[in-house]
Amino acid sequence: MLVNEQSVTAAPAARAAAALRTRLDDALRQTIAALAGHTAHLPEGTLHHLDQLLAQLAAQRVQIAIYGEVKAGKSTLLNALAGAALSPVAFDPLTSVPVRVTYGNITRWHTGRGPLSSLAELEELLRTGTEGIREVVAETPMDLLELGGQVDLIDTPGVGSETRFDNITAQALRSLDAVVVVVRYPALFTQVTRQLVEQLATDMAKLFVVWNLDGACADLTPSERSQHAEALCSKLDAAPEIFPVDARAATRAQQADDIVALRATGLPEFAVALTRFLTSRAREITVVREAAKRAAHHLDAAQDTLRQRHAALTSVIAAAQRRLDAIDSTAAAAAEAARARLNDFDTATAHAVQQHKAAAATRAADLRKQLRAARRRWVKTTDLAGLEAAVTSATDAYADGVANACSTTLEALRTAAVEFGSAVDAKPRPRQVPSGGALSSEDRQQRAVTGHLQRLRRALWASWYLPGVTTLERTATDEDVASQATWLSECVTTAASAARALLQTRLDGIARHTDSEKETVIAETNLVANETELKQLREHLPILATQRAAVVEAAKAARELIG
């Protein structure tokens, strides 16, 4: 599409270009800020290319590619425009990496391997291999390169030379403001040429076609050349500017300082057209449009890559979380099992305590029953010796029963503790025989067998006559039962304390093991960094989408202004 300079006046074009440049600059800066933390997962050179676009917007740098099939005369035309041999011409292999010509105070070349002082050195380097060289930069003090802001002329590898060279050329075309297609006679009339020109006319804001007037068309008259050019234009939907140029003759005329001969080559007319484009106000809008196009391309690639990264991180984090959840579930089950064992221990302990208390109450009741029976026999017989023997027998039997019961209860507690995995650090209860003191004093015993109504008095006042038996029945037995309860409580407390300490140790061990397993998973899956990156992606992808839309809108607005 040609720039209609009459439809875009200088002042409106300048204002429109400034507004669009500001919008694009802001969108690029926000995009770069959003992408800065994701460099490792972006297509190679994304941020570098976006930074370059910012710099080009600021400097209004224009990039124009010289494009065409192998041996079309691209390098010859570039050298003729520069008035110096800057790009290799007709050697094998031909130009295999882009040669970018930019302004410099002196003529010199740069590659990723270091500076070069002559074209011969560059040719030798390209012959030996171009691995690791992305482009050759040639600096030269050429007036055209300072017009309308800094200008780069890019000599691209020939189309159709090799697939890898075609890829290099395709990459170079993505960063262009204009293209100069160089064609030879009779390729001027081929379908390949028409398709190439039509595609570029659609994609590029500005397209020039240079017909290389080499030896194949030396016999054509000026009229025939004009007719051929018009015939080509008539077959194209988009009519580019076509300039017949004899680049070799132009080079010879420059070397001979023959201005008349130089004008006859057609090179000055083409140079004027380039100058007009570079100094036009419409060109400023073209710079914005092409920068926006290039930015949109890089943003599309970045979006695709980061969306894939977002999906991958989401999957990796979900898998890691499932592993962590499984660890937590296993830990919860282990903790629940440990608490269940403590519940079993508590149940066994409570059962032992209940049995002991019930048995203690029964033994105490039996002792009281035997004491009452012995006292009734004494009421009948006043046999104090028999009473003492009966009381002694009853209390001894009671003490033996209590001792056995305490031993059994302690053993039950220890068994429950062993099953739980702990121990009961409690001492057995010593055998204790309850005593109420002397059964009866001598004077009371004497009174019990003298006077009237002796038996009735013994029956009515038995507690007075036998205070030791009464104390044993009513006080000593209760005290012994209480003593058993105190001892049992101390045993249970000791056992429960040890069991709960062991439970806490087990729970702490489960927690430590769980934490260790989770830390291993977190380290193996790089979970913390992945979650941080995913959070950033969730924040930055919407920003990228918004700024990509802004970039596309800027390109559309610029295209509408160009007409």
C-alpha positions as CSV (number, residue, x, y, z in Angstrom):
1,M,0.0,0.0,0.0
2,L,1.4,3.4,-1.0
3,V,1.5,6.3,1.3
4,N,-0.8,9.1,0.1
5,E,1.3,12.1,1.2
6,Q,-1.3,14.6,0.0
7,S,-4.1,13.1,2.2
8,V,-2.0,13.4,5.4
9,T,-0.8,16.9,6.0
10,A,2.3,17.5,8.0
11,A,0.8,18.9,11.2
12,P,-2.1,16.4,11.6
13,A,0.3,13.5,10.7
14,A,2.8,14.7,13.2
15,R,0.2,14.9,16.0
16,A,-1.3,11.6,15.0
17,A,2.2,9.9,14.9
18,A,3.1,11.4,18.3
19,A,-0.1,10.2,19.8
20,L,0.2,6.7,18.4
21,R,3.9,6.6,19.3
22,T,3.0,7.5,22.9
23,R,0.3,4.9,23.1
24,L,2.6,2.2,21.7
25,D,5.5,3.3,23.9
26,D,3.3,3.0,27.0
27,A,2.0,-0.4,25.9
28,L,5.6,-1.7,25.2
29,R,6.9,-0.5,28.5
30,Q,4.0,-2.2,30.4
31,T,4.6,-5.3,28.4
32,I,8.3,-5.4,29.1
33,A,7.6,-4.9,32.8
34,A,5.1,-7.8,32.9
35,L,7.5,-10.1,30.9
36,A,10.7,-9.2,32.8
37,G,10.2,-12.0,35.4
38,H,9.5,-14.7,32.8
39,T,12.6,-14.3,30.5
40,A,13.6,-18.0,30.9
41,H,10.3,-19.1,29.4
42,L,9.9,-16.6,26.6
43,P,11.0,-17.1,23.0
44,E,14.6,-16.3,22.7
45,G,15.3,-12.6,22.3
46,T,11.7,-11.4,23.1
47,L,12.7,-8.7,25.6
48,H,15.7,-7.7,23.4
49,H,13.4,-7.2,20.4
50,L,10.9,-5.2,22.5
51,D,13.6,-3.1,23.9
52,Q,14.9,-2.5,20.4
53,L,11.4,-1.4,19.3
54,L,11.3,1.1,22.2
55,A,14.7,2.4,21.1
56,Q,13.6,2.7,17.5
57,L,10.5,4.6,18.5
58,A,12.6,7.0,20.5
59,A,15.1,7.4,17.7
60,Q,12.6,7.0,14.9
61,R,14.9,4.4,13.4
62,V,13.7,3.0,10.1
63,Q,14.6,-0.4,8.8
64,I,14.5,-1.2,5.1
65,A,15.3,-4.6,3.7
66,I,16.7,-5.3,0.3
67,Y,14.9,-8.5,-0.7
68,G,14.9,-10.9,-3.6
69,E,15.9,-14.2,-5.1
70,V,19.4,-15.5,-5.2
71,K,21.7,-13.5,-7.4
72,A,19.1,-10.9,-8.1
73,G,21.7,-8.1,-7.4
74,K,20.7,-7.1,-3.9
75,S,24.2,-6.7,-2.5
76,T,25.2,-4.9,-5.8
77,L,22.3,-2.4,-5.3
78,L,23.2,-1.9,-1.6
79,N,26.8,-1.2,-2.4
80,A,25.8,1.2,-5.2
81,L,23.5,3.2,-2.8
82,A,26.3,3.4,-0.3
83,G,28.9,4.3,-2.8
84,A,31.2,1.7,-1.2
85,A,31.6,-2.0,-1.1
86,L,29.8,-3.0,2.2
87,S,28.1,-6.3,1.4
88,P,29.7,-9.3,-0.2
89,V,28.9,-9.7,-3.9
90,A,28.9,-13.0,-5.9
91,F,31.0,-15.3,-3.9
92,D,30.2,-18.8,-2.7
93,P,28.4,-19.0,-0.3
94,L,26.5,-15.9,-1.0
95,T,25.3,-13.6,1.8
96,S,24.2,-16.2,4.4
97,V,23.4,-13.9,7.2
98,P,21.7,-10.5,7.1
99,V,24.1,-7.5,6.6
100,R,22.7,-4.4,8.4
101,V,24.1,-1.2,7.1
102,T,23.8,1.7,9.5
103,Y,25.4,5.1,10.0
104,G,28.9,5.5,11.3
105,N,31.8,8.0,11.1
106,I,34.0,5.4,9.5
107,T,33.4,2.3,7.5
108,R,33.8,-0.9,9.5
109,W,32.0,-4.2,10.2
110,H,31.0,-6.0,13.4
111,T,29.9,-9.6,14.1
112,G,29.4,-11.6,17.2
113,R,33.0,-12.7,16.9
114,G,34.5,-9.3,16.9
115,P,35.2,-6.3,14.6
116,L,36.4,-6.6,11.0
117,S,38.5,-4.0,9.2
118,S,37.7,-4.9,5.6
119,L,35.2,-6.6,3.3
120,A,37.7,-9.2,2.4
121,E,37.8,-10.3,6.1
122,L,34.0,-10.5,6.1
123,E,34.0,-12.6,3.0
124,E,36.5,-15.0,4.4
125,L,34.5,-15.2,7.7
126,L,31.3,-16.1,5.8
127,R,33.1,-18.7,3.7
128,T,34.5,-20.5,6.8
129,G,31.1,-20.6,8.6
130,T,28.5,-18.4,10.1
131,E,27.6,-20.5,13.2
132,G,26.9,-18.1,16.1
133,I,26.6,-15.0,13.8
134,R,23.1,-13.6,13.8
135,E,23.9,-10.6,11.6
136,V,26.8,-8.5,10.2
137,V,26.6,-4.8,11.1
138,A,28.3,-2.5,8.6
139,E,28.8,1.1,9.6
140,T,29.5,3.8,7.0
141,P,29.1,7.6,6.7
142,M,26.2,7.5,4.2
143,D,24.0,10.6,4.1
144,L,20.8,8.5,3.3
145,L,21.2,6.7,6.7
146,E,20.8,9.9,8.7
147,L,17.5,11.0,7.0
148,G,14.3,11.2,9.1
149,G,16.0,9.6,12.1
150,Q,18.5,6.8,11.9
151,V,18.0,4.3,9.0
152,D,19.2,0.7,8.6
153,L,19.5,-0.9,5.2
154,I,19.4,-4.7,5.5
155,D,20.9,-7.0,2.8
156,T,19.0,-10.3,3.3
157,P,20.1,-13.8,2.2
158,G,18.7,-14.8,-1.1
159,V,15.2,-16.3,-1.2
160,G,15.3,-19.9,-2.3
161,S,19.1,-20.4,-1.6
162,E,18.6,-22.8,1.3
163,T,15.8,-23.4,3.8
164,R,17.8,-22.0,6.6
165,F,18.6,-18.8,4.6
166,D,14.8,-18.5,3.9
167,N,14.2,-18.7,7.6
168,I,16.8,-16.0,8.3
169,T,15.2,-13.8,5.7
170,A,11.7,-14.4,7.1
171,Q,12.9,-13.3,10.6
172,A,14.5,-10.2,9.1
173,L,11.2,-9.2,7.4
174,R,9.3,-9.1,10.7
175,S,11.2,-6.0,11.8
176,L,10.8,-3.8,8.7
177,D,9.4,-0.4,7.8
178,A,9.8,-0.9,4.0
179,V,11.1,-3.5,1.5
180,V,13.0,-3.0,-1.7
181,V,12.4,-6.1,-3.9
182,V,15.2,-6.6,-6.5
183,V,14.3,-8.6,-9.6
184,R,16.2,-9.5,-12.8
185,Y,15.0,-9.7,-16.3
186,P,13.1,-11.9,-17.4
187,A,12.1,-12.8,-13.8
188,L,10.2,-9.6,-13.8
189,F,7.4,-11.4,-15.5
190,T,7.3,-14.7,-13.6
191,Q,4.4,-15.8,-11.3
192,V,6.9,-16.1,-8.4
193,T,7.8,-12.5,-8.8
194,R,4.2,-11.4,-8.9
195,Q,3.2,-13.4,-5.9
196,L,6.2,-12.1,-3.9
197,V,5.5,-8.5,-4.8
198,E,1.7,-8.9,-4.0
199,Q,2.4,-10.5,-0.7
200,L,4.9,-7.8,0.4
201,A,2.6,-5.1,-0.9
202,T,-0.1,-6.5,1.5
203,D,2.2,-7.0,4.5
204,M,4.4,-3.9,4.2
205,A,3.5,-0.2,4.6
206,K,5.9,0.8,1.8
207,L,7.3,-1.4,-1.1
208,F,9.8,-0.5,-3.8
209,V,10.6,-2.7,-6.7
210,V,14.0,-2.3,-8.4
211,W,14.4,-3.9,-11.8
212,N,18.1,-4.8,-12.0
213,L,19.2,-3.8,-15.5
214,D,22.0,-6.3,-15.8
215,G,23.4,-7.8,-18.9
216,A,20.3,-9.8,-19.7
217,C,18.4,-6.6,-20.6
218,A,21.2,-4.6,-22.1
219,D,19.6,-4.6,-25.5
220,L,16.2,-3.3,-24.3
221,T,15.5,0.3,-25.3
222,P,14.2,2.8,-22.7
223,S,10.8,2.5,-24.3
224,E,10.8,-1.3,-23.9
225,R,11.9,-1.1,-20.3
226,S,9.0,1.3,-19.6
227,Q,6.5,-0.9,-21.3
228,H,7.7,-3.9,-19.3
229,A,7.4,-2.0,-16.0
230,E,3.9,-0.9,-16.9
231,A,3.0,-4.5,-17.9
232,L,4.1,-5.8,-14.4
233,C,2.1,-3.1,-12.7
234,S,-1.0,-4.0,-14.7
235,K,-0.8,-7.6,-13.4
236,L,-0.6,-6.6,-9.7
237,D,-3.5,-5.8,-7.4
238,A,-1.3,-3.4,-5.5
239,A,0.9,-1.2,-7.8
240,P,4.3,-0.5,-6.3
241,E,6.8,2.0,-7.4
242,I,9.1,0.3,-10.0
243,F,12.6,1.7,-10.6
244,P,14.8,0.3,-13.4
245,V,18.4,0.6,-12.0
246,D,21.7,-0.5,-13.5
247,A,23.5,-1.0,-10.2
248,R,26.8,-2.2,-11.7
249,A,26.9,0.8,-14.1
250,A,26.1,3.1,-11.2
251,T,29.0,1.7,-9.2
252,R,31.4,2.3,-12.2
253,A,30.0,5.8,-12.7
254,Q,30.6,6.6,-9.0
255,Q,34.1,5.3,-9.2
256,A,34.7,7.4,-12.3
257,D,32.9,10.4,-10.7
258,D,30.8,10.6,-13.9
259,I,27.5,12.4,-12.8
260,V,26.0,12.1,-16.3
261,A,26.6,8.4,-16.5
262,L,25.3,8.0,-13.0
263,R,22.0,9.7,-13.8
264,A,21.5,7.3,-16.7
265,T,21.7,4.3,-14.5
266,G,18.4,5.2,-12.7
267,L,20.0,5.0,-9.2
268,P,19.6,8.7,-8.4
269,E,15.9,8.5,-9.1
270,F,15.5,5.5,-6.8
271,A,17.6,7.3,-4.1
272,V,15.3,10.3,-4.3
273,A,12.3,8.1,-3.8
274,L,13.9,6.5,-0.7
275,T,14.7,10.0,0.6
276,R,11.2,11.2,0.0
277,F,9.9,8.3,2.0
278,L,12.4,8.7,4.8
279,T,11.7,12.4,5.2
280,S,7.9,12.4,4.9
281,R,5.5,12.9,7.8
282,A,3.6,9.9,6.8
283,R,6.7,7.9,7.3
284,E,6.5,8.7,11.0
285,I,3.1,6.9,11.1
286,T,4.6,4.1,9.1
287,V,7.3,3.7,11.8
288,V,4.7,3.4,14.5
289,R,2.6,0.9,12.4
290,E,5.5,-1.3,11.6
291,A,6.8,-1.2,15.2
292,A,3.3,-2.2,16.4
293,K,3.2,-5.0,13.9
294,R,6.5,-6.3,15.1
295,A,5.5,-5.9,18.7
296,A,2.2,-7.8,18.1
297,H,4.2,-10.7,16.6
298,H,6.4,-10.9,19.6
299,L,3.5,-10.5,22.0
300,D,1.6,-13.3,20.3
301,A,4.6,-15.6,20.7
302,A,5.0,-14.6,24.3
303,Q,1.4,-15.1,25.1
304,D,1.4,-18.6,23.6
305,T,4.5,-19.5,25.5
306,L,3.4,-18.1,28.8
307,R,-0.1,-19.7,28.5
308,Q,1.6,-23.0,27.9
309,R,3.8,-22.3,30.9
310,H,0.7,-21.4,33.0
311,A,-0.9,-24.7,32.0
312,A,2.2,-26.6,32.8
313,L,2.7,-24.9,36.2
314,T,-1.0,-25.5,37.1
315,S,-0.6,-29.2,36.3
316,V,2.7,-29.5,38.2
317,I,1.4,-27.6,41.3
318,A,-1.8,-29.7,41.3
319,A,0.2,-32.9,41.2
320,A,2.4,-31.6,44.0
321,Q,-0.6,-30.6,46.0
322,R,-2.1,-34.0,45.6
323,R,1.1,-35.6,47.0
324,L,1.0,-33.1,49.9
325,D,-2.7,-33.9,50.6
326,A,-1.9,-37.6,50.5
327,I,0.9,-37.1,53.1
328,D,-1.4,-35.1,55.3
329,S,-4.1,-37.8,55.0
330,T,-1.6,-40.5,56.0
331,A,-0.4,-38.4,58.9
332,A,-4.0,-37.7,60.1
333,A,-4.7,-41.5,59.9
334,A,-1.6,-42.3,61.9
335,A,-2.4,-39.6,64.5
336,E,-5.9,-40.9,64.8
337,A,-4.6,-44.5,65.2
338,A,-2.3,-43.3,68.0
339,R,-5.1,-41.5,69.8
340,A,-7.3,-44.6,69.4
341,R,-4.6,-46.7,71.1
342,L,-4.7,-44.1,74.0
343,N,-8.4,-44.4,74.2
344,D,-8.0,-48.2,74.4
345,F,-5.5,-47.7,77.2
346,D,-7.9,-45.3,79.0
347,T,-10.7,-47.8,78.7
348,A,-8.6,-50.6,80.1
349,T,-7.4,-48.4,82.9
350,A,-11.0,-47.3,83.8
351,H,-12.1,-50.9,83.7
352,A,-9.3,-52.0,86.1
353,V,-10.2,-49.1,88.5
354,Q,-13.9,-49.9,88.4
355,Q,-13.2,-53.6,89.1
356,H,-10.9,-52.7,92.0
357,K,-13.3,-50.3,93.6
358,A,-16.2,-52.8,93.3
359,A,-14.1,-55.5,94.8
360,A,-12.8,-53.2,97.6
361,A,-16.4,-52.4,98.5
362,T,-17.3,-56.1,98.6
363,R,-14.3,-57.0,100.7
364,A,-15.0,-54.2,103.1
365,A,-18.7,-55.4,103.4
366,D,-17.5,-58.9,104.0
367,L,-15.1,-57.8,106.7
368,R,-17.9,-55.8,108.5
369,K,-20.2,-58.8,108.2
370,Q,-17.6,-61.1,109.8
371,L,-17.0,-58.5,112.6
372,R,-20.7,-58.3,113.3
373,A,-21.0,-62.1,113.5
374,A,-18.0,-62.3,115.8
375,R,-19.5,-59.7,118.0
376,R,-22.8,-61.5,118.2
377,R,-21.0,-64.7,119.2
378,W,-19.2,-62.8,121.9
379,V,-22.6,-61.4,123.1
380,K,-23.7,-65.0,123.6
381,T,-20.5,-66.4,125.0
382,T,-18.4,-63.5,126.3
383,D,-15.5,-65.4,124.8
384,L,-13.0,-62.6,124.3
385,A,-10.3,-64.9,123.1
386,G,-12.6,-66.3,120.5
387,L,-13.6,-62.9,119.5
388,E,-9.9,-61.8,119.1
389,A,-9.2,-64.9,117.1
390,A,-12.2,-64.3,114.8
391,V,-11.2,-60.6,114.3
392,T,-7.6,-61.5,113.6
393,S,-8.7,-64.1,111.1
394,A,-11.1,-61.8,109.4
395,T,-8.7,-58.8,109.2
396,D,-5.8,-61.1,108.0
397,A,-8.0,-62.5,105.3
398,Y,-9.1,-59.1,104.4
399,A,-5.5,-57.8,104.2
400,D,-4.6,-60.8,102.0
401,G,-7.5,-60.2,99.7
402,V,-6.7,-56.5,99.4
403,A,-3.0,-57.2,98.7
404,N,-3.9,-59.7,96.0
405,A,-6.5,-57.3,94.5
406,C,-4.0,-54.4,94.4
407,S,-1.4,-56.7,92.8
408,T,-4.0,-57.8,90.2
409,T,-5.0,-54.2,89.5
410,L,-1.4,-53.0,89.2
411,E,-0.7,-55.9,86.8
412,A,-3.8,-54.9,84.7
413,L,-2.5,-51.4,84.5
414,R,0.9,-52.6,83.5
415,T,-0.6,-54.9,80.8
416,A,-2.6,-52.0,79.4
417,A,0.5,-49.8,79.4
418,V,2.6,-52.5,77.6
419,E,-0.1,-52.9,75.0
420,F,0.0,-49.1,74.5
421,G,3.8,-49.1,74.5
422,S,4.5,-47.3,77.7
423,A,5.1,-48.4,81.3
424,V,3.7,-47.9,84.8
425,D,6.3,-46.6,87.2
426,A,4.3,-47.3,90.4
427,K,5.1,-49.3,93.5
428,P,2.9,-52.2,94.7
429,R,0.8,-51.3,97.8
430,P,2.2,-52.9,100.9
431,R,0.0,-55.4,102.7
432,Q,-1.9,-53.5,105.4
433,V,-4.0,-55.1,108.2
434,P,-6.7,-52.7,109.4
435,S,-6.9,-52.3,113.2
436,G,-9.2,-50.6,115.6
437,G,-6.9,-51.0,118.6
438,A,-7.7,-53.0,121.7
439,L,-11.0,-54.8,121.3
440,S,-12.1,-54.1,124.9
441,S,-10.7,-52.8,128.1
442,E,-10.4,-55.1,131.2
443,D,-12.9,-53.2,133.3
444,R,-15.5,-53.2,130.5
445,Q,-15.0,-56.8,129.9
446,Q,-15.5,-57.4,133.7
447,R,-18.7,-55.4,133.7
448,A,-19.9,-57.5,130.7
449,V,-20.0,-60.6,132.8
450,T,-21.3,-59.3,136.1
451,G,-24.6,-57.9,137.4
452,H,-28.2,-58.4,136.2
453,L,-29.4,-58.9,132.7
454,Q,-25.8,-59.4,131.4
455,R,-26.7,-60.8,128.0
456,L,-29.2,-58.0,127.3
457,R,-26.8,-55.4,128.3
458,R,-24.1,-56.9,126.1
459,A,-26.5,-57.0,123.2
460,L,-27.6,-53.4,123.7
461,W,-24.2,-51.9,124.6
462,A,-21.9,-54.1,122.4
463,S,-20.3,-51.1,120.8
464,W,-19.4,-49.7,124.3
465,Y,-18.1,-53.0,125.5
466,L,-16.1,-53.7,122.3
467,P,-14.8,-50.2,121.1
468,G,-12.0,-51.8,119.1
469,V,-14.4,-53.8,117.0
470,T,-16.6,-50.8,116.5
471,T,-13.7,-48.7,115.4
472,L,-12.5,-51.4,113.1
473,E,-15.9,-51.8,111.6
474,R,-16.9,-48.2,111.2
475,T,-13.6,-46.3,110.8
476,A,-10.5,-48.5,110.1
477,T,-12.2,-50.3,107.2
478,D,-13.3,-47.1,105.6
479,E,-9.8,-45.7,106.0
480,D,-8.3,-48.7,104.3
481,V,-10.7,-48.5,101.4
482,A,-9.8,-44.8,101.1
483,S,-6.1,-45.7,101.2
484,Q,-6.6,-48.2,98.4
485,A,-8.3,-45.5,96.4
486,T,-5.5,-43.1,96.9
487,W,-2.9,-45.6,96.0
488,L,-4.9,-46.6,92.9
489,S,-5.3,-43.0,91.9
490,E,-1.6,-42.4,92.1
491,C,-1.0,-45.6,89.9
492,V,-3.5,-44.5,87.3
493,T,-2.1,-40.9,87.3
494,T,1.4,-42.2,86.8
495,A,0.3,-44.6,84.0
496,A,-1.8,-41.9,82.3
497,S,1.0,-39.4,82.4
498,A,3.4,-41.9,80.8
499,A,0.9,-42.8,78.2
500,R,0.1,-39.2,77.3
501,A,3.8,-38.4,77.1
502,L,4.3,-41.3,74.8
503,L,1.3,-40.2,72.7
504,Q,2.8,-36.7,72.3
505,T,6.1,-38.2,71.3
506,R,4.3,-40.3,68.7
507,L,2.4,-37.3,67.5
508,D,5.5,-35.2,67.3
509,G,7.3,-38.0,65.4
510,I,4.4,-38.2,63.0
511,A,4.5,-34.4,62.6
512,R,8.3,-34.4,62.0
513,H,8.0,-37.2,59.4
514,T,5.1,-35.5,57.7
515,D,7.1,-32.2,57.6
516,S,10.1,-34.0,56.2
517,E,8.1,-35.8,53.5
518,K,6.3,-32.5,52.6
519,E,9.7,-30.6,52.4
520,T,11.0,-33.4,50.1
521,V,8.0,-33.0,47.8
522,I,8.2,-29.2,47.9
523,A,11.9,-29.4,47.0
524,E,11.4,-32.1,44.3
525,T,8.6,-30.1,42.6
526,N,10.1,-26.7,43.2
527,L,6.7,-25.8,44.6
528,V,7.5,-22.5,46.2
529,A,9.1,-21.0,43.1
530,N,6.4,-22.5,40.9
531,E,3.6,-21.1,43.0
532,T,5.3,-17.7,42.9
533,E,5.7,-17.9,39.2
534,L,2.1,-19.0,38.7
535,K,0.9,-16.1,40.8
536,Q,3.0,-13.7,38.6
537,L,1.6,-15.3,35.5
538,R,-2.0,-14.9,36.7
539,E,-1.1,-11.2,37.3
540,H,0.9,-10.6,34.1
541,L,-1.1,-12.6,31.4
542,P,-4.1,-10.2,31.6
543,I,-1.7,-7.3,31.4
544,L,-0.1,-8.9,28.4
545,A,-3.5,-9.5,26.7
546,T,-4.5,-5.9,27.4
547,Q,-1.3,-4.4,26.0
548,R,-1.4,-6.7,23.0
549,A,-4.8,-5.4,22.2
550,A,-3.5,-1.8,22.6
551,V,-0.6,-2.6,20.2
552,V,-3.0,-4.1,17.6
553,E,-5.2,-1.1,17.9
554,A,-2.2,1.3,17.4
555,A,-1.2,-0.7,14.3
556,K,-4.8,-0.5,13.0
557,A,-5.0,3.3,13.7
558,A,-1.7,3.9,12.0
559,R,-2.8,1.9,8.9
560,E,-6.0,3.9,8.6
561,L,-3.9,7.2,8.8
562,I,-1.6,5.9,6.1
563,G,-4.6,5.3,3.9
